[in-house]
């Protein structure tokens, strides 16, 4: 994705109609991918090979007529291959191109895209409540977005957390890497841990470290525990429905990590202050949040368009569910976050433009 601001295109009514028509086709692609992802249709093709509609229906446990319509749509929109488009409908065999397999089936792949579709569908599900929130100034609670959003949020960050967080990103921050590698073993808090991939990545990369995950969503904690067990680190990683302000956590941690959560909070300063309280005097907090432009620019880059889309549909409404609220939204610029960190009492603020991710920026805070 580009992060540079494009020149404004020539404007006309016809151009806008064309743009929205193309966007509508794209939305239908997203929804059809969601169907294939959630019903296991891609998995059935990936594991079982080419299939007719009847064969796919039997493998995936769906109705044959629906299977045929989905297969035809996927071929017409050039996601699936069909062996002979001129054959009778019940004789055509469809296959998943090998070059698309990682994007649609491998949640650890950097190409994984199905979770993005789940999050878009979750946004669409709450539109009636969202319209009411816009009229009244209220909010839409995270729980209203359902399991699709919770799972998608974890799976969207999963590739880089499992692939490079412990092996490349943390080693590139000397002070943090040194403490995680030293004795006595460090204690790490994963705040707003979600389904646990950051905690699991730290424990995997640094075998002596103990990690505690904090989150207020019970369903996320349940998934996190299962993920830690599957990853073989459950003996050193714990997850609990717990607030970062728990007095028992005061002064207990060498490092706190927060992955893509600060902008969602209605009271970010108070949460950051609680995180500062969790740290030992020589500890630090590593925050990953959106890699926004430094200033508002219109028209904006594709990345900024993505951020604003999620902000108006998800992140801002979630932050508006309680009062008082900072009402930050997804587009939390670096200067805004610096203000939050200083108000929370952090003495040190370091913006880390390296190591870099396409969509996220890191900040290191010290008490």
C-alpha positions in Angstrom: 0.0 0.0 0.0 1.2 3.5 -0.8 1.7 6.0 2.0 2.1 9.0 -0.3 -0.8 11.3 -0.9 -2.1 11.0 -4.5 -3.0 13.9 -6.7 -6.7 14.6 -6.7 -8.3 12.9 -9.8 -10.3 14.9 -12.3 -13.9 15.2 -10.8 -17.1 14.6 -12.6 -20.4 12.9 -11.7 -19.6 10.2 -14.2 -16.3 9.5 -12.5 -17.8 9.2 -9.1 -20.5 6.8 -10.4 -17.7 4.7 -12.0 -15.7 4.8 -8.8 -18.6 3.6 -6.7 -19.6 1.0 -9.2 -16.1 -0.5 -9.0 -16.2 -0.3 -5.2 -19.5 -2.1 -5.2 -18.0 -4.9 -7.3 -15.1 -5.0 -4.8 -17.5 -5.2 -1.9 -19.3 -8.1 -3.5 -15.9 -9.8 -3.9 -15.2 -9.2 -0.2 -18.6 -10.7 0.8 -18.2 -13.7 -1.5 -14.7 -14.3 0.0 -16.3 -14.1 3.5 -18.8 -16.8 2.4 -16.0 -19.1 1.2 -13.8 -18.4 4.2 -16.5 -19.0 6.9 -18.1 -22.0 5.2 -14.7 -23.7 4.6 -15.2 -23.7 0.8 -11.7 -22.6 0.0 -10.3 -25.1 2.5 -12.3 -27.9 0.9 -10.8 -27.0 -2.5 -7.3 -26.5 -1.1 -7.3 -29.8 0.8 -9.4 -31.9 -1.6 -8.4 -30.5 -5.0 -10.6 -29.6 -7.9 -14.3 -30.2 -7.4 -17.7 -30.0 -9.1 -20.5 -28.3 -7.2 -21.8 -31.6 -5.9 -18.3 -32.6 -4.7 -17.7 -29.3 -3.0 -21.1 -29.4 -1.3 -20.4 -32.9 0.0 -16.9 -31.9 1.3 -18.0 -28.7 3.0 -21.5 -29.7 4.1 -23.4 -27.1 2.2 -26.3 -27.1 -0.3 -25.3 -28.1 -3.8 -27.2 -25.3 -5.5 -25.6 -22.7 -3.3 -22.2 -24.3 -3.9 -22.7 -24.1 -7.7 -23.7 -20.4 -7.5 -20.7 -19.6 -5.4 -18.3 -21.5 -7.6 -19.6 -19.8 -10.7 -19.4 -16.3 -9.1 -15.8 -17.0 -8.0 -14.8 -18.1 -11.5 -16.5 -15.1 -13.1 -14.7 -12.8 -10.7 -11.4 -14.6 -11.4 -10.7 -16.0 -7.9 -11.2 -19.7 -8.9 -10.3 -21.5 -12.1 -12.8 -23.7 -14.0 -11.6 -26.5 -16.2 -14.2 -26.1 -19.0 -16.6 -23.2 -18.9 -18.6 -24.7 -21.8 -19.3 -28.0 -19.9 -22.7 -28.6 -18.4 -23.1 -26.8 -15.0 -23.0 -30.1 -13.0 -19.8 -31.3 -14.8 -17.6 -28.2 -14.4 -14.7 -28.6 -12.0 -13.3 -25.7 -10.1 -10.0 -25.2 -8.4 -8.2 -22.8 -6.2 -5.1 -21.4 -8.0 -2.0 -22.2 -6.0 -0.9 -18.6 -6.1 -4.0 -17.7 -4.0 -3.7 -20.4 -1.5 -1.6 -18.5 1.1 -3.8 -15.4 0.9 -7.0 -17.3 1.5 -5.9 -20.3 3.6 -2.7 -19.6 5.6 -3.3 -17.3 8.6 0.4 -17.1 9.2 1.2 -15.9 5.7 2.0 -12.2 5.2 -0.5 -12.4 2.3 -3.4 -13.5 4.5 -6.4 -11.4 3.5 -9.5 -13.3 4.7 -9.4 -11.7 8.1 -9.8 -8.3 6.5 -13.0 -9.5 4.9 -14.3 -10.7 8.3 -13.8 -7.3 9.8 -15.6 -5.5 6.9 -18.5 -7.8 7.3 -18.6 -7.2 11.1 -18.8 -3.5 10.4 -21.7 -4.0 8.0 -23.6 -6.0 10.6 -23.9 -3.1 13.0 -24.9 -0.4 10.5 -28.4 0.1 12.0 -26.9 0.7 15.5 -24.2 2.8 13.9 -26.7 5.1 12.3 -28.4 5.6 15.6 -25.1 6.4 17.3 -24.3 9.0 14.7 -27.7 10.7 15.4 -27.5 10.5 19.2 -23.7 10.8 19.9 -23.7 7.3 21.5 -21.5 4.4 20.6 -21.4 0.8 19.4 -19.9 -1.6 21.8 -17.2 -4.0 20.6 -19.3 -7.0 21.6 -22.0 -5.9 19.1 -19.5 -6.5 16.2 -19.5 -10.2 17.2 -16.9 -13.0 16.9 -16.0 -12.0 13.3 -14.4 -8.7 14.5 -12.6 -10.3 17.5 -11.1 -13.1 15.5 -10.3 -10.8 12.5 -8.4 -8.4 14.7 -6.2 -11.1 16.1 -5.7 -12.8 12.7 -5.0 -9.6 10.9 -1.9 -9.0 13.2 -1.0 -12.7 13.5 1.4 -12.9 10.5 3.8 -10.2 11.6 3.5 -11.1 15.3 4.3 -14.7 14.7 6.7 -14.0 11.8 8.8 -11.1 12.8 7.9 -9.5 16.2 10.2 -11.8 18.3 12.7 -12.5 15.6 13.3 -9.1 14.0 11.4 -6.3 15.6 12.2 -6.7 19.3 15.9 -7.6 18.5 16.1 -4.3 16.6 15.3 -2.3 19.7 18.6 -2.7 21.7 17.4 -1.8 25.2 14.3 -4.0 25.1 16.2 -6.9 23.4 18.9 -6.8 26.1 16.4 -6.9 29.0 14.5 -9.8 27.4 17.7 -11.7 26.9 19.1 -11.1 30.4 18.9 -12.7 33.8 17.0 -12.7 35.9 14.2 -13.5 33.4 12.1 -10.5 32.4 8.4 -10.3 33.2 6.2 -8.9 30.3 2.7 -7.7 30.3 0.7 -7.9 27.1 -2.0 -5.3 27.7 -5.3 -5.5 25.7 -3.8 -8.8 24.6 -6.7 -9.9 22.4 -6.2 -13.5 21.3 -2.7 -13.5 22.5 -0.3 -13.5 19.5 2.0 -10.8 20.9 2.5 -12.6 24.2 3.0 -15.9 22.4 5.6 -14.3 20.1 7.6 -12.9 23.0 7.6 -16.1 24.9 8.6 -18.1 21.8 11.5 -15.8 21.0 12.8 -15.4 24.6 12.5 -18.8 26.3 13.2 -17.5 29.8 10.6 -14.8 29.8 7.2 -15.0 31.5 4.3 -13.1 30.0 0.9 -12.1 31.4 -1.9 -11.2 29.0 -4.5 -8.7 30.2 -7.9 -8.2 28.4 -11.4 -7.3 29.4 -13.1 -9.6 26.8 -13.6 -13.2 28.1 -14.0 -14.6 24.6 -10.6 -13.2 23.6 -9.0 -14.7 26.7 -10.5 -18.1 25.9 -9.0 -18.0 22.4 -5.6 -16.7 23.7 -5.3 -19.6 26.1 -6.0 -22.1 23.4 -3.5 -20.4 21.1 -0.8 -20.5 23.8 -1.5 -24.2 24.4 -1.2 -24.9 20.7 2.0 -22.9 20.5 3.6 -24.8 23.4 4.2 -21.8 25.6 1.3 -22.2 28.1 3.7 -22.9 30.9 5.2 -19.4 30.6 2.2 -17.4 29.3 -0.9 -16.7 31.3 -4.1 -14.9 30.2 -6.7 -13.4 32.4 -9.8 -11.1 32.2 -8.0 -8.4 34.1 -7.6 -4.6 34.1 -4.2 -3.0 33.7 -5.0 -0.9 36.8 -5.1 -4.0 39.0 -3.1 -3.0 42.1 -1.5 -6.4 42.1 0.3 -5.5 38.9 2.0 -2.4 40.2 5.7 -2.4 39.7 5.8 -6.0 38.5 6.9 -5.7 34.9 10.1 -5.0 32.9 8.2 -4.5 29.6 4.6 -3.8 28.7 3.4 -4.2 25.1 0.2 -2.8 23.6 -0.6 -3.8 20.0 -3.0 -1.6 18.1 -5.3 -0.8 21.0 -4.6 2.7 22.4 -6.6 4.5 19.7 -9.6 2.4 20.6 -9.7 3.4 24.3 -12.2 5.9 25.6 -9.7 6.9 28.3 -6.2 6.4 26.8 -4.4 8.6 29.3 -5.7 6.7 32.3 -4.8 3.4 30.7 -1.3 4.6 29.9 -0.9 5.8 33.5 -1.9 2.4 34.7 0.7 0.8 32.3 3.3 3.2 33.7 2.4 2.0 37.2 2.9 -1.6 36.1 6.5 -1.0 35.1 9.6 -1.3 37.2 11.7 1.9 37.4 14.0 0.8 34.5 11.1 -0.8 32.5 9.6 0.4 29.3 6.4 0.2 27.3 6.3 -0.7 23.6 3.2 0.6 21.8 2.3 -0.4 18.3 -0.4 1.7 16.6 -1.4 3.0 13.2 1.3 4.4 11.0 -0.6 7.5 10.2 0.6 10.5 8.2 1.9 13.3 10.5 -0.7 15.7 9.3 -4.2 15.6 7.8 -4.0 15.6 4.0 -6.9 15.4 1.5 -7.1 13.5 -0.7 -5.2 10.9 1.3 -3.2 7.8 0.7 -4.8 4.3 0.5 -3.5 3.7 4.0 -5.2 6.8 5.4 -8.4 5.9 3.6 -8.3 2.5 5.2 -7.7 4.0 8.7 -10.6 6.5 8.3 -12.9 3.8 7.0 -12.4 1.7 10.1 -12.5 4.8 12.3 -15.9 5.9 11.3 -17.3 2.3 11.2 -15.6 0.8 14.3 -13.0 2.5 16.4 -14.6 5.8 17.0 -18.1 4.3 17.8 -16.4 1.8 20.2 -14.7 4.7 22.0 -17.9 6.6 22.2 -19.7 3.9 24.3 -18.6 5.5 27.6 -18.1 9.0 29.0 -15.8 10.7 29.4 -14.1 9.7 26.2 -11.1 11.0 24.3 -12.9 9.9 21.1 -9.5 9.4 19.4 -10.5 7.2 16.4 -8.2 5.1 14.3 -6.2 8.0 12.9 -4.1 8.7 16.0 -1.3 10.8 14.8 2.1 10.7 16.5 1.7 14.1 18.2 -1.6 13.1 19.6 -0.1 10.0 21.1 2.9 11.9 22.5 0.4 14.2 24.3 -1.4 11.1 25.8 1.9 9.7 27.0 3.1 12.9 28.6 -0.3 13.4 30.3 0.0 9.8 31.7 3.3 10.8 33.3 5.8 9.0 31.1 9.2 10.8 31.2 10.5 9.3 28.0 8.9 9.2 24.5 10.6 7.7 21.5 9.0 7.4 18.1 10.4 4.4 16.3 10.2 4.7 12.6 12.6 1.7 12.4 11.8 -1.1 12.7 8.9 -0.4 10.3 5.8 -2.2 9.3 3.6 -1.1 6.4 0.6 -0.3 8.5 2.0 0.2 12.1 4.4 2.4 13.9 6.2 1.6 17.2 6.7 3.9 20.2 8.9 3.3 23.3 7.9 4.9 26.5 9.9 5.0 29.8 8.7 6.0 33.3 
